């Protein structure tokens, strides 16, 4: 058995399979890192997922199709979209092994290898398309690009996430958005979404805030957990709060308890004191809500 394993490990085709596996795992892991970072990157997800998808497709899909068709719209199961078997890319290390052993690898064995690699790429692409190709997901990820200060300056998109806005506030949010895209260059110096939208929330016109609904909405979007680890931590907090005796808590109460746990995470609840900035923020938030309510 050991001799057989050793013989197979010395087989050039086995080495090529292992080289390809290393190549694919490295690419998939880089793609997964986008969902593990603790920093906020929600506004970059659409571009990142599309680039990852296109990188996989470029290994076996015809270049002329990739240059003119959206990566998510290509039918990877259609053989007419595939490159010829001898043009499929399966990593520089695997190609080097093939070059060094070209005289010892049987043509039919090489053909089987190429067919297996093509099937693998098709299967991997189908899995990625299943995760990211839905129209709703792509639309919402595209609209989340509005959080990027660069896109605000460039007035992209013209409208923002109607499916996530409260219907009664949508028109006012759109008006604030359109006003901001014209004015923002003059007073917002930040490139990071968190600092940018906080600065927007503090902008005033006289005694009133200039963008109360828009900034509140965008700051809510910024609170969405980006990484899977962050999501798991939040779900764990929810699970601990919503015990059998407290399963009927309102969403607002659940949010308040979750925020409280976050605020006192690194201290003792018996000695914790709210800082001046927190008190000021809570007061201003209530003032904004009061003014918005009185305006209706």
Secondary structure, 3 states (H helix, E strand, C coil): CHHHHHHHHHCHHHHHHHHHHHHHHHHHHHHHHCCCCCCCCHHHHHHHHHHHHHHHHCCCECHHHHCCCCHHHCCCCCHHHECCHHHCCCCHHHHHHHHHCCCCCCHHHHHHHHHHHHHHHHHHHHHHHHHHCCHHHHHHHHHHHHHCHHHHHCCCCCCCCHHHCCHHHHHHHHHHHHHHHHHHHHCCCCCCHHHHHHHHHHCEECCEECCHHHHHHHHHHHCCCCCHHHHHHHHHHHHHHCCHHHCCCCHHHHHHHHHHHHHCCCCCCCCCCCCHHHHHHHHHHHHHHHHHHHHC
